[in-house]
């Protein structure tokens, strides 16, 4: 995939780049549908995790 193709890529797609794995194209995941979404700060600001604390 060229740089030009990436700039006009469908907004519902993403490129995963993981260590020791060739980058691959995938569909984005709606995090609000995940079973543990309620544990995220996006769901409840009290779930904030501060690495500095």
PyMOL commands that set and color helices and strands:
alter all, ss='L'
color gray80, all
select helices_A, chain A and resi 3-7+31-33+37-39+45-47
alter helices_A, ss='H'
color red, helices_A
select strands_A, chain A and resi 13-16+24-27
alter strands_A, ss='S'
color yellow, strands_A
deselect
rebuild
show_as cartoon
